[in-house]
Amino acid sequence: MIQSRTHTCNELNMKNVGDRVKIVGWMENVREVSAALAFVVVRDFYGTTQVVAETEDMIKMIRELNKESTISVEGTVRERASKNPKLPTGDIEVVPEKIEVLGRCLYNELPFQINRSREADEATRLKYRYLDLRNPEVKNNIVLRCNVVSALRQAMTENGFLEITTPILTASSPEGARDYLVPARNHPGKFYALPQAPQQFKQLLMTSGFDRYFQIAPCFRDEDARADRSPGEFYQLDMEMAFADQDDVFSVLESVLPPIFAKYGKYDIASEPPFRRIGYNEAMETYGSDKPDLRIDLTVQDATEVLGDCGFEPFAGNTVKAVVVSDFKETRKFIDKLCADVEVQTANKPFWFRLDENGELVGGISKFLTGRKDKVIAALGLKPGCFVGLAAGKKLAAQKTAGVMLKMLGTSVPGHMDEERYEFCWIVDFPMYEIGEESGDLEFCHNPFSMPNGGLDILLKAEKGEADPLSITAFQYDLVCNGVELSSGAVRNHDPEIMIKAFELVRMGEEDVKAKFPAMYNAFCYGAPPHAGIAPGVDRMVMLLAGEDSIREIIPFPMNKNAQDLMMGAPSSVEQKQLDELHIALVPND
């Protein structure tokens, strides 16, 4: 017995015929046949049960209730005359002796039909999220999330990790995205920050002597929303290992994730360990992305040598990349839309041509290839019926444009994607440094606390001009699944001498490091173990497992794209008294 009910609305079957039962739930639907016959569907968390009212008094009471009122039904189970094999309770119905109203719905009209809430516009769904969550499809995503988090916790514990919580109120970080700031009432003019990640705290735990740490960590970043990124807050499986290297981290996640994906995912096939490892440069050259979807069998080819001097102006002096699709039967309308969509995503215009069934180059830029047909066919390995998508520009721009084209072609042209599986890979050997687009100076490419490949020696060579800083790679790695980046991680730079030298290359000295990262730098000076970690995003994992395109579908109470909570009305204005206590004055926005 659960609370005041004898059974849930998904539990009754033919074995219960003749039993006197009590069920509770929401009145989902009413079909009134006559003054003495009405069918009522009662829904709770677990499922639905049909109730058959056969007296005028019962029907009169039901008629006075709005849908979504909560009711208690006491009655007898009987076999249904017209069965519904699609429902677990489809063989029976309950004939009520007593119906009690537990919570009356005061509105005749709902903002949307509960079972079709996903068809409503997003703003309405988010405003009435408590109604949206009554939809079994929406509810099931949240149940999935709970089960996945529970499985992750169990797996990490079985691997010897301790779950340790880290502070929510901390210091503002000079790196990464924008912080959410919290004014300190007792310290006028000073602020706490909500953590963008527990990065420094988990590294400090390693220096404290804890060997394996994890938590399902809340993280807060003031950044814009995307389909795979929720604004405001998100959760990650944060982990760190002492006396460990890259292979140790890979081994843990390769044992933890595949069974969970195979058990809870929309698809029941997941990569077996070890996952494929792809260098960053190789990924950009082969797939045009550092987040390749390995379910797609297409690759990017370099066509600079064969097409760069063909006389087509956008190719002159630029890198040219090609994506070849065999047995291409799509229309010109498809090609035009593909090119338009690629240009929207990349701000770079793509080009194309085809090798028709007669072995002739046709369409797109084919007129510029007269006289070099055989050379083009040989260089790109073309066969009759092939489509060739092209991208040109500076190397990185050409790579990324080709990568977008590859993904669009792979997902829309039949026969080039084995969709129903989870394909994992590691992207490794990321560049340590890059030239900043705005500054034009050398900057850290990703995590400044990663260990450079080559240690202190390679940094000293770069300082002396004996090595190009842009050629230095770091022990940084990304975990990618089906074209979605699940997480970034790294072997940490735990040596103060190497850390200072790494920062000096970007014009920051020892005093800067001490000032910006005092706790971590000082802790490392007391003898720090080599350590490494990673933090796969829980929200993104569940999104993949549920087969959803938007991350908001698997978050119980998500914000909209503008970081607004339409249900609670956040962010909101506060009273002047609260501002005064915090020593805050609002400046008018001219």
Long-range contacts (C-beta under 8 A, 24 or more apart in sequence): 4-72, 5-72, 8-44, 8-45, 8-46, 8-47, 9-42, 9-43, 9-44, 9-46, 9-47, 9-48, 9-49, 9-89, 10-44, 10-46, 10-47, 10-48, 10-49, 10-88, 10-89, 11-46, 11-47, 11-88, 11-89, 12-49, 12-77, 12-89, 12-92, 12-94, 13-88, 13-89, 13-91, 13-92, 14-79, 14-91, 14-92, 16-77, 16-92, 17-77, 17-78, 17-79, 17-92, 18-76, 18-77, 18-78, 19-76, 19-77, 20-74, 20-75, 20-76, 21-74, 21-75, 21-76, 21-77, 21-94, 22-72, 22-73, 22-74, 23-49, 23-51, 23-72, 23-73, 23-94, 24-70, 24-71, 24-72, 24-73, 24-102, 25-49, 25-70, 25-71, 26-68, 26-69, 26-70, 26-71, 26-134, 27-62, 27-65, 27-67, 27-68, 27-69, 27-70, 27-71, 28-67, 28-68, 28-114, 28-115, 29-67, 30-62, 30-63, 30-67, 32-59, 32-62, 32-63, 35-59, 38-62, 38-63, 42-71, 42-73, 43-134, 45-139, 47-87, 47-88, 47-89, 48-87, 48-89, 49-89, 49-92, 49-93, 49-94, 50-80, 50-89, 50-92, 50-93, 50-94, 51-75, 51-93, 51-94, 51-95, 51-96, 51-99, 52-93, 52-94, 52-95, 52-96, 53-96, 53-99, 54-95, 58-96, 58-99, 61-99, 62-99, 65-101, 65-104, 65-105, 66-104, 66-105, 66-106, 66-107, 66-108, 67-105, 67-110, 68-105, 68-110, 68-114, 68-131, 68-134, 69-101, 69-102, 69-103, 69-104, 69-105, 70-101, 70-102, 70-103, 71-99, 71-100, 71-101, 71-102, 72-98, 72-99, 72-100, 72-102, 73-98, 73-99, 74-98, 74-99, 74-100, 122-552, 122-560, 123-560, 123-566, 126-552, 126-558, 126-559, 126-560, 126-565, 126-566, 126-567, 127-566, 127-567, 128-567, 129-556, 129-557, 129-558, 129-567, 130-567, 133-556, 138-553, 141-542, 141-546, 141-548, 141-553, 141-554, 142-554, 142-556, 144-264, 144-542, 144-545, 144-546, 144-554, 145-538, 145-542, 145-554, 145-556, 147-264, 148-260, 148-264, 148-538, 148-541, 148-542, 148-545, 149-216, 149-538, 151-260, 151-263, 151-264, 152-216, 152-237, 152-256, 152-260, 152-538, 153-216, 155-255, 155-256, 155-259, 155-260, 156-214, 156-237, 156-239, 156-256, 159-212, 159-252, 159-255, 159-256, 160-211, 160-212, 161-212, 161-213, 161-214, 161-239, 162-210, 162-212, 162-213, 162-214, 163-214, 163-215, 163-216, 164-205, 164-210, 164-213, 164-214, 164-215, 165-215, 166-195, 166-198, 166-201, 166-202, 166-205, 166-215, 166-217, 167-195, 167-201, 168-194, 168-195, 168-218, 169-193, 169-194, 170-194, 170-195, 170-201, 173-200, 174-516, 175-448, 176-221, 177-221, 177-222, 177-223, 178-221, 178-222, 178-223, 179-220, 179-221, 179-222, 180-220, 180-221, 180-222, 180-232, 183-582, 183-583, 183-584, 185-581, 185-582, 185-583, 188-583, 189-583, 194-220, 195-219, 195-220, 196-220, 196-221, 197-236, 197-238, 197-535, 198-238, 199-449, 200-517, 200-519, 200-520, 202-238, 202-239, 202-240, 202-533, 203-240, 203-449, 203-492, 203-494, 203-520, 203-523, 203-531, 203-533, 204-519, 204-520, 204-523, 205-240, 206-240, 206-241, 206-242, 206-492, 206-494, 206-528, 206-529, 206-531, 207-494, 207-523, 207-524, 207-526, 207-527, 207-528, 207-529, 209-242, 210-242, 211-241, 211-242, 211-243, 212-239, 212-240, 212-241, 212-242, 213-238, 213-239, 213-240, 214-238, 214-239, 214-240, 216-538, 217-535, 222-563, 224-561, 225-559, 225-560, 225-561, 225-562, 225-563, 227-549, 227-550, 227-551, 228-484, 228-540, 228-543, 228-551, 229-551, 230-539, 230-551, 230-552, 230-555, 230-558, 230-559, 231-559, 231-561, 231-562, 231-563, 232-559, 232-563, 234-537, 234-538, 234-539, 235-537, 235-538, 235-539, 236-487, 236-535, 236-536, 236-537, 236-538, 237-487, 237-535, 237-536, 237-537, 237-538, 237-541, 238-533, 238-535, 239-533, 239-534, 239-535, 240-531, 240-532, 240-533, 241-531, 241-532, 241-533, 242-529, 242-530, 242-531, 243-529, 243-530, 243-531, 244-530, 244-531, 244-532, 245-475, 245-491, 245-530, 245-532, 246-428, 246-475, 246-477, 246-491, 246-532, 248-532, 249-477, 249-489, 249-532, 249-533, 249-534, 250-274, 250-275, 250-426, 250-477, 253-479, 253-534, 253-536, 254-424, 257-424, 257-536, 257-541, 258-422, 258-424, 261-422, 261-481, 261-544, 261-545, 262-422, 264-545, 265-422, 265-544, 265-545, 266-420, 266-545, 266-546, 266-547, 267-419, 267-420, 267-421, 267-422, 269-420, 269-421, 269-422, 270-421, 270-422, 270-424, 271-422, 271-423, 271-424, 271-425, 275-424, 275-425, 275-426, 275-479, 276-424, 276-425, 276-426, 277-425, 277-426, 277-428, 278-425, 278-426, 278-427, 278-428, 279-427, 279-428, 279-429, 280-427, 280-428, 280-429, 280-430, 280-431, 280-473, 281-429, 283-427, 284-396, 284-399, 284-400, 284-403, 285-399, 287-403, 287-406, 288-321, 288-323, 288-391, 288-399, 288-400, 288-401, 288-402, 288-403, 288-404, 288-405, 288-406, 289-400, 289-403, 289-404, 289-406, 289-407, 289-483, 290-427, 290-430, 290-478, 290-480, 290-485, 291-427, 291-478, 291-480, 291-483, 291-484, 291-485, 292-403, 292-425, 292-427, 292-480, 292-483, 293-407, 293-410, 293-417, 293-423, 293-482, 293-483, 294-423, 294-425, 294-482, 295-410, 295-417, 295-418, 295-419, 295-421, 295-423, 295-482, 295-483, 296-406, 296-407, 296-410, 296-411, 296-416, 296-417, 297-410, 297-416, 297-417, 297-418, 298-323, 298-324, 298-325, 298-406, 298-409, 298-410, 298-416, 299-323, 299-406, 300-399, 300-402, 300-403, 300-406, 301-380, 303-379, 303-380, 303-390, 305-379, 306-372, 306-375, 306-376, 306-379, 306-380, 307-369, 307-376, 307-390, 310-365, 310-368, 310-369, 310-372, 311-368, 312-351, 312-365, 312-368, 314-349, 314-351, 314-392, 315-392, 318-392, 318-393, 318-394, 318-398, 319-392, 319-393, 319-394, 319-395, 319-398, 319-399, 320-390, 320-391, 320-392, 320-398, 321-390, 321-391, 321-392, 321-398, 321-399, 321-401, 321-402, 322-380, 322-388, 322-389, 322-390, 322-391, 322-402, 323-388, 323-389, 323-390, 323-402, 323-405, 323-406, 323-409, 324-380, 324-381, 324-382, 324-386, 324-387, 324-388, 325-386, 325-387, 325-388, 325-389, 325-409, 325-413, 325-416, 326-383, 326-385, 326-386, 327-385, 327-386, 327-415, 328-354, 328-385, 328-386, 328-387, 328-413, 329-385, 330-387, 330-413, 332-363, 334-412, 335-363, 335-364, 335-387, 338-389, 338-405, 338-408, 338-409, 338-412, 341-408, 342-401, 342-404, 342-405, 342-408, 345-404, 346-397, 346-400, 346-401, 346-404, 348-391, 348-393, 348-397, 348-398, 348-400, 348-401, 350-389, 350-390, 350-391, 350-401, 350-405, 351-389, 351-390, 351-391, 351-392, 352-387, 352-388, 352-389, 352-390, 353-388, 353-390, 354-386, 354-387, 354-388, 355-382, 355-383, 355-384, 355-385, 355-386, 355-388, 356-384, 356-385, 357-384, 357-385, 358-384, 359-384, 364-390, 365-390, 407-483, 422-481, 422-482, 422-544, 423-481, 423-482, 424-479, 424-480, 424-481, 425-480, 426-477, 426-478, 426-479, 426-480, 427-477, 427-478, 427-480, 428-476, 428-477, 429-453, 429-473, 429-474, 429-476, 430-473, 430-474, 430-476, 430-477, 430-478, 431-470, 431-472, 431-473, 431-474, 432-469, 432-472, 432-473, 432-474, 432-502, 433-469, 433-470, 433-472, 433-505, 433-506, 434-470, 435-470, 441-506, 441-507, 442-469, 442-470, 442-505, 442-506, 442-507, 443-506, 444-506, 445-474, 446-474, 446-476, 446-488, 446-490, 447-474, 447-476, 447-488, 447-490, 448-502, 448-503, 448-506, 449-490, 449-492, 449-493, 449-499, 449-520, 450-474, 450-475, 450-476, 450-490, 450-491, 450-492, 450-493, 451-475, 451-490, 451-491, 451-492, 451-493, 451-494, 451-498, 452-493, 452-498, 452-502, 455-495, 455-498, 456-495, 456-497, 456-498, 456-501, 459-498, 459-501, 459-502, 459-505, 460-501, 462-505, 463-501, 463-504, 463-505, 469-505, 475-532, 477-534, 479-534, 479-536, 481-544, 482-544, 484-540, 484-543, 484-544, 485-540, 486-536, 486-537, 486-540, 486-541, 487-534, 487-535, 487-536, 487-537, 488-534, 488-535, 489-532, 489-533, 489-534, 489-535, 490-532, 490-533, 490-534, 491-530, 491-531, 491-532, 492-530, 492-531, 492-532, 492-533, 494-524, 494-528, 494-529, 494-530, 494-531, 495-524, 495-528, 496-521, 496-524, 496-525, 499-524
